[in-house]
Amino acid sequence: MKLRNLLLKTTAGCAALLVSFSCWADKPNIVILATGGTIAGAGATAANSATYQAAKVPVDKLIAGVPELKDVANVRGEQVFQIASESFTNAHLLKLAKRVSALAKQADVDGIVVTHGTDTLEETAFFLNLTVHTDKPIVVVGSMRPGSAMSADGMLNLYNAVNVAAAKDAKGKGVLVTMNDDIQSGRDVSKMVNIKTNAFSSQWGALGMIVEGKTYWFRAPVKRHTMNSEFNIDKIDTLPQVEIAYAYGNVGPAAYEAFAKSGAKAIINAGTGNGSVGNTMVPVLQNLRAKGVIVVRASRVPDGFVLRNSEQPDDKYDWVVAHDHKPQKARLLAALALTKTSDTKELQRIFWEY
């Protein structure tokens, strides 16, 4: 009888172990790369939703703070950086993108989540969208409130990000951003509000939504990205210097000339309206172009896009227009494009296609 009971207990234990292993094996494997930001921030009290210290909470505590993640995927974390995102440099972008690319090549990784500060989140998402060759879901996520605050949004944002990274229908859609239940394209999305949880949006609209862990899709990206990109982070170790000069009434040449003198290979003119250039600044930009500096006309206006040969004769001046890219994203695309070519016709093609 004792032997029989022992055998029954052993059999039951093995069966439970097999079921547990089967459940583990059936779940997708998601890696969370943490870089800091508000999602890893903490305030002095629960009432501090806008005043806090960013980049304080390590990735293991972020994951432990959302125990529901274990029901979605096999999750593990890596602390890549622990900084506020306004401190991101080109070197940080390159290091992060190379790590994402390496993980995406692993057979035991099904999706990647990057936790990030919101200030430059859109730039990192766009850079990854342009440079990482994979169809596996890559999701960039942050929060507008630290985890210590009342109504903190980071916990749900992270839960949603892992669900999107684990979703089979998220494959092949480029780098995604999940904030405030929206699924946004890393190409299109921007931070439009600085203190509300609905801070991120795109003039072209979200790709979809995620509700209680389920993805709902309504459109798909049409511009080149990830697998179809001509830029490959595995082959890029440095980025050329590209700067942004902000236009305004009474703008003068000082910033533009200083950027050129410091070695800028291209200058993004964050112009008024349709990327307009004031009449006193036209000869300044013509002179910079004659010296070999690429001039890209972007707009400081949140929505719309810059029309070529409208406002200024871009063909005549050998300038490039940024299309619908905001200046901060135009900077990244121009830098990547300049690793391939300095021909303005080719540069313009790249701005149309991406």
URGI-V243991 format. One record per pair of residues at least 4 apart in sequence whose C-alpha atoms are under 8 Angstrom apart, sorted by the first residue. I is the first residue (numbers start at 0). J is the second residue. If there is no record, write none. Layout:
I J
I J
This chain:
0 4
1 5
2 6
3 7
4 8
5 9
6 10
7 11
8 12
9 13
10 14
11 15
12 16
13 17
14 18
15 19
16 20
17 21
18 22
19 23
20 24
21 25
22 26
23 73
26 71
26 72
26 73
27 71
27 72
27 73
27 108
27 109
27 110
27 165
28 72
28 73
28 74
28 107
28 108
28 109
28 110
28 165
29 72
29 73
29 74
29 75
29 108
29 109
29 110
29 111
29 112
29 161
29 164
29 165
30 74
30 75
30 76
30 77
30 108
30 110
30 111
30 112
31 58
31 74
31 75
31 76
31 77
31 111
31 112
31 113
31 114
32 58
32 76
32 77
32 78
32 79
32 111
32 112
32 113
32 114
33 57
33 58
33 76
33 77
33 78
33 79
33 80
33 81
33 113
33 114
33 115
34 54
34 78
34 79
34 80
34 81
34 82
34 113
34 114
34 115
34 116
35 39
35 40
35 53
35 54
35 55
35 56
35 57
35 80
35 81
35 82
35 83
35 84
35 114
35 115
35 116
36 40
36 53
36 54
36 81
36 82
36 83
36 84
36 114
36 115
36 116
36 117
36 141
37 41
37 52
37 53
37 54
37 83
37 115
37 116
37 117
37 141
37 142
37 143
37 144
37 145
38 53
38 54
38 114
38 115
38 116
38 141
38 142
38 143
38 144
38 145
38 146
38 153
39 53
39 54
39 55
39 56
39 57
39 58
39 61
39 145
39 146
40 51
40 52
40 53
40 54
40 55
40 56
40 145
40 146
40 147
41 51
41 52
41 53
41 55
41 56
41 145
41 146
41 147
41 148
42 47
42 48
42 50
42 51
42 52
42 145
42 147
42 148
43 47
43 51
44 147
44 148
45 147
45 148
45 149
46 148
46 149
47 51
47 147
47 148
47 149
48 144
48 145
48 148
48 149
48 151
49 144
49 194
51 145
53 82
53 83
53 116
53 145
54 81
54 82
54 83
55 81
56 60
56 61
57 61
57 78
57 81
58 62
58 76
58 77
58 78
59 63
59 76
60 64
61 65
62 66
62 68
62 76
64 154
65 154
65 157
65 158
67 71
67 158
68 72
68 73
68 74
68 158
68 161
69 73
69 74
71 161
71 162
71 165
72 161
72 162
72 165
79 95
82 86
82 87
83 87
83 116
84 115
84 116
84 117
84 118
84 119
84 120
85 116
85 118
85 119
87 91
87 92
87 119
88 92
89 93
89 237
89 238
90 94
90 237
91 95
92 96
92 123
92 126
93 97
93 232
93 235
93 236
93 237
94 98
95 99
96 100
96 126
96 127
96 130
96 131
96 232
97 101
97 131
97 232
97 233
98 102
99 103
99 111
99 131
100 104
100 131
100 132
100 133
100 232
100 233
101 105
102 108
102 111
103 108
103 109
103 110
103 111
103 133
103 135
104 108
104 133
109 135
109 136
109 164
109 165
110 135
110 136
110 137
110 164
110 165
111 135
111 136
111 137
111 138
111 164
112 137
112 138
112 139
112 140
112 160
112 161
112 164
113 137
113 138
113 139
113 140
114 139
114 140
114 141
114 157
115 120
115 139
115 140
115 141
116 120
116 141
116 142
117 121
117 141
117 142
117 143
117 190
118 190
119 123
120 124
120 139
120 140
120 141
121 125
121 185
121 186
121 188
121 189
121 190
122 126
122 327
122 328
122 331
123 127
124 128
124 139
124 174
124 175
124 176
124 185
124 186
125 129
125 174
125 185
125 186
125 328
126 130
126 331
126 332
127 131
127 174
127 225
128 173
128 174
128 185
128 186
128 224
128 225
129 223
129 224
129 225
129 228
129 230
129 231
130 224
130 225
130 228
130 230
130 231
130 232
131 225
131 226
131 231
131 232
132 225
132 226
132 227
132 228
132 231
133 171
133 225
133 226
134 170
134 171
134 172
134 173
134 225
134 226
135 164
135 169
135 170
135 171
136 163
136 164
136 165
136 166
136 169
136 170
136 171
136 172
136 173
136 174
136 175
137 164
137 173
137 174
137 175
138 160
138 161
138 163
138 164
138 174
138 175
138 176
138 177
139 160
139 174
139 175
139 176
139 177
140 156
140 157
140 160
140 176
140 177
140 178
141 153
141 156
141 157
141 178
142 151
142 152
142 153
142 156
142 178
142 196
143 151
143 152
143 153
143 193
143 194
143 195
143 196
143 198
144 148
144 150
144 151
144 152
144 153
144 196
145 151
145 152
145 153
146 151
146 152
146 153
146 154
147 151
152 156
152 179
152 196
153 157
154 158
155 159
156 160
156 177
156 178
156 179
156 180
157 161
158 162
158 212
159 163
159 177
159 180
159 209
159 211
159 212
160 164
160 176
160 177
161 165
162 166
162 212
162 213
163 169
163 209
163 212
163 214
164 169
165 169
166 170
166 214
172 219
172 220
173 184
173 185
173 220
173 224
173 225
174 184
174 185
174 186
174 225
175 182
175 183
175 184
175 185
176 181
176 182
176 183
176 184
176 185
176 188
177 181
177 182
177 183
178 182
178 183
178 196
178 197
178 199
179 196
179 197
180 208
180 209
180 210
181 205
181 206
181 207
181 208
181 209
182 205
182 206
182 207
182 208
182 209
183 187
183 188
183 200
183 201
183 204
183 205
183 206
183 207
184 188
184 205
184 206
184 220
187 201
187 202
187 203
187 324
188 199
188 200
188 201
189 199
189 200
189 201
190 198
190 199
190 200
191 198
191 199
191 200
192 197
192 198
192 199
193 198
194 198
200 204
200 205
201 205
202 302
202 303
205 218
206 216
206 217
206 218
206 219
206 220
207 214
207 215
207 216
207 217
207 218
208 214
208 215
208 216
209 213
209 214
209 215
210 214
210 215
222 352
222 353
223 227
223 228
223 352
223 353
224 228
224 353
230 335
231 235
232 236
238 334
238 335
238 338
239 263
239 264
239 334
239 335
239 337
239 338
240 262
240 263
240 264
240 265
240 334
241 263
241 264
241 265
241 266
241 267
241 330
241 331
241 333
241 334
242 258
242 263
242 265
242 266
242 267
242 330
243 266
243 267
243 268
243 269
243 326
243 327
243 330
244 254
244 255
244 266
244 267
244 268
244 269
245 268
245 269
245 270
245 299
246 250
246 268
246 269
246 270
246 271
246 276
246 299
247 270
247 271
250 280
251 279
251 280
252 256
252 280
252 283
253 257
254 258
255 259
255 266
256 260
256 287
257 261
258 262
258 263
258 266
259 263
259 264
259 266
259 287
259 292
263 292
264 291
264 292
264 293
265 292
265 293
265 294
265 295
265 333
265 334
266 292
266 293
266 294
266 295
266 330
267 294
267 295
267 296
267 297
267 326
267 329
267 330
268 274
268 294
268 295
268 296
268 297
268 298
268 326
269 274
269 296
269 297
269 298
269 299
269 326
270 274
270 275
270 276
270 296
270 297
270 298
270 299
271 275
271 276
271 298
271 299
271 300
272 298
272 299
272 300
273 297
273 298
273 304
273 305
273 306
273 309
273 310
274 296
274 297
274 298
274 299
274 305
274 310
275 296
275 298
275 310
275 311
276 280
276 281
276 310
276 311
277 281
278 282
279 283
280 284
281 285
282 286
283 287
284 288
284 294
285 289
285 316
286 290
287 291
287 292
287 293
287 294
288 292
288 293
288 294
288 316
288 317
288 318
293 318
293 319
293 341
293 343
294 318
294 319
295 318
295 319
295 320
295 321
296 305
296 318
296 319
296 320
296 321
297 305
297 320
297 321
297 322
297 323
297 324
297 325
297 326
297 329
298 304
298 305
298 325
298 326
299 325
299 326
301 325
302 323
303 323
304 321
304 322
304 323
304 324
305 320
305 321
305 322
305 323
306 320
306 322
307 311
307 312
307 313
307 319
307 320
308 312
308 313
308 314
309 313
312 316
313 317
313 318
313 319
313 320
314 318
317 343
318 343
319 343
319 346
319 347
320 347
320 350
321 325
321 326
321 329
321 347
321 350
322 350
322 351
324 328
324 329
325 329
326 330
327 331
328 332
329 333
330 334
331 335
332 336
332 350
333 337
333 346
334 338
335 339
336 340
336 341
336 346
336 349
337 341
337 346
340 345
340 346
341 345
341 346
342 346
343 347
344 348
345 349
346 350
347 351
348 352
349 353
